[in-house]
């Protein structure tokens, strides 16, 4: 069975091409800025009338420029890291609110997904903050090492090609399964919008997401407590006096870590594979079918790329 066009790669590619064409056109950009300065109220009209994936691409491209310039000026290359738990929440509510503007009602799938992603983002933001991640000088320990080894020119090119654009676009891609719901339910595939409720697959998705979230919360807390205790011991003992996991330097034989080397990383990846199921549910509801083809759409690239990033961490390999 063919997927609805609005859930196809061809549709997404056409939006990407339009966005790239507009954002690289000086005439288009300057005309838009001029119009907004003269009539700021047209921003809301523009927001309503523009495809939400297209407007999200514009927003992300602007963020890339900001993150790149800021990181080059400060030589702190963790600018995207500080936004990692925030931007997916912004994108999720972007699709949900845009859909609300079109229909004057929240779509239950979009609203549910946005709430789940908000819970994920709030918890991850808290965890990142308590470890000092939002300090202005705080950055991934590998970036200074790379800067020293590669030099400012090569590091600048790496930042321009990989660090800033790849991560920012990935954060947008992670939430595109919600765009599938928005796209399908703003089209002729969904004539009875008012009667739509969460499907069985949606409820399974919610349960799975909350399960993996709970695992990540427990694992992160166990890791945080272990590291706090380790550094407390090191303030009184020499490294060779430590015993067990404290001597190894990482938790391995207790808690969830005795079953998995990185239960928090596993859960983080799993939650975004689960978010992908919202797009599957949307396609199945829109087509009235649940055959194998409905489980595959272009937003599958999102969890695949994220998992590849965890498995073959680029910075870890070159550092």
Secondary structure, DSSP 8 states (H G I E B T S, - for coil): ----GGGSHHHHHHHHHHHHHHHT-HHHHHHHHHHHHH-TTHHHHHHHHS-HHHHHHHHHHHHHHHHHHHHHHH----HHHHHHHHHHHHHHHHHHHHHHHHHSS--HHHHHHHHHHHHHHHHHHHHHHHTTTTSTT---HHHHHHHHHHHHHHHHHHIIIIIHHHHHHHHHHTTHHHHHHHHHTTSTT-TTGGG----HHHHHHHHHHHHHHHHHHHHHHHHHHHHHHHHHHHTTS-GGG--HHHHHTS--SSGGGGT-TTHHHHHHHHHHHHHHHHHHHHHHHHHT--SGGGG--TTHHHHHHHHHHHHT-HHHHH-
